[in-house]
Amino acid sequence: MTACLCPSCTDRPAPSYTDAFRHQCEVAFVVGLPGRAERVEYFSLVRERRGAAAAKRLREEAIAAWKAGRDSMSLGGVGSTAGDFTNSTR
């Protein structure tokens, strides 16, 4: 039988059981939302449930992740066609 690797069962949880991993997944989820309206709605839900600081952190990190992805799709970040994170309907 395999030992459980969650934080409740071990001092060294598997990476996928950490808050950092959950946060990275949530950032990727937000970046993948189809448009601005969906992102605004999601940030609003986060603000209601976890507070303004959590929503702000998520928004800032999602923007940074989106910019990093956008810049990697172009030559040195110039001429990207990825659109604008805050106004996109992608």
C-alpha positions in Angstrom: 0.0 0.0 0.0 1.3 3.5 -0.9 1.7 6.0 1.9 -0.4 9.1 1.7 1.6 12.2 0.8 -0.8 14.9 1.9 0.4 17.5 4.5 -1.8 15.8 7.2 0.0 12.5 6.8 3.6 13.5 6.2 6.1 16.3 7.0 7.2 16.2 3.4 4.1 16.3 1.2 4.2 15.7 -2.5 4.4 18.9 -4.5 0.9 18.5 -5.8 -0.4 18.7 -2.2 1.1 22.2 -1.5 -0.6 25.6 -1.5 2.0 26.8 -3.9 1.0 24.1 -6.4 -2.7 24.9 -5.9 -1.9 28.6 -6.5 0.0 27.9 -9.7 -2.9 25.8 -11.0 -5.3 28.6 -10.2 -3.1 31.2 -12.0 -3.0 28.9 -15.1 -6.8 28.5 -14.9 -7.3 32.3 -14.8 -4.9 32.9 -17.7 -6.9 30.3 -19.7 -10.3 31.9 -19.2 -11.8 32.9 -22.5 -12.2 36.7 -21.8 -12.0 39.7 -19.6 -15.6 39.3 -18.3 -14.8 35.8 -17.1 -11.6 36.9 -15.3 -13.4 39.9 -13.7 -16.1 37.6 -12.4 -13.6 35.1 -11.1 -11.6 37.8 -9.3 -14.8 39.1 -7.8 -15.6 35.6 -6.4 -12.1 35.3 -5.0 -12.4 38.7 -3.4 -15.8 37.7 -1.8 -14.5 34.4 -0.5 -10.9 35.0 0.4 -10.6 38.8 0.6 -9.2 41.7 -1.4 -5.5 40.8 -0.8 -6.0 37.2 -2.2 -7.8 38.6 -5.2 -5.1 41.2 -5.8 -2.3 38.6 -5.5 -4.0 36.3 -7.9 -4.7 39.0 -10.4 -1.1 40.3 -10.3 0.4 36.8 -10.7 -2.1 35.9 -13.5 -1.1 39.1 -15.4 2.6 38.3 -14.9 2.1 34.7 -16.2 0.0 36.0 -19.1 2.7 38.5 -20.0 5.4 35.9 -19.8 3.5 33.6 -22.1 2.7 36.4 -24.5 6.4 37.5 -24.6 7.6 33.9 -25.2 5.3 33.7 -28.3 6.9 36.6 -30.0 10.5 37.6 -30.9 11.7 39.3 -27.7 8.1 40.4 -26.8 7.8 42.6 -29.9 4.9 42.1 -32.2 2.9 39.6 -30.1 -0.6 38.9 -31.3 -1.8 37.4 -28.0 -3.9 40.4 -27.2 -4.4 42.3 -23.9 -5.0 40.3 -20.7 -7.3 42.9 -19.2 -9.3 43.5 -22.4 -9.0 40.3 -24.3 -11.8 38.1 -25.4 -9.5 35.2 -26.4 
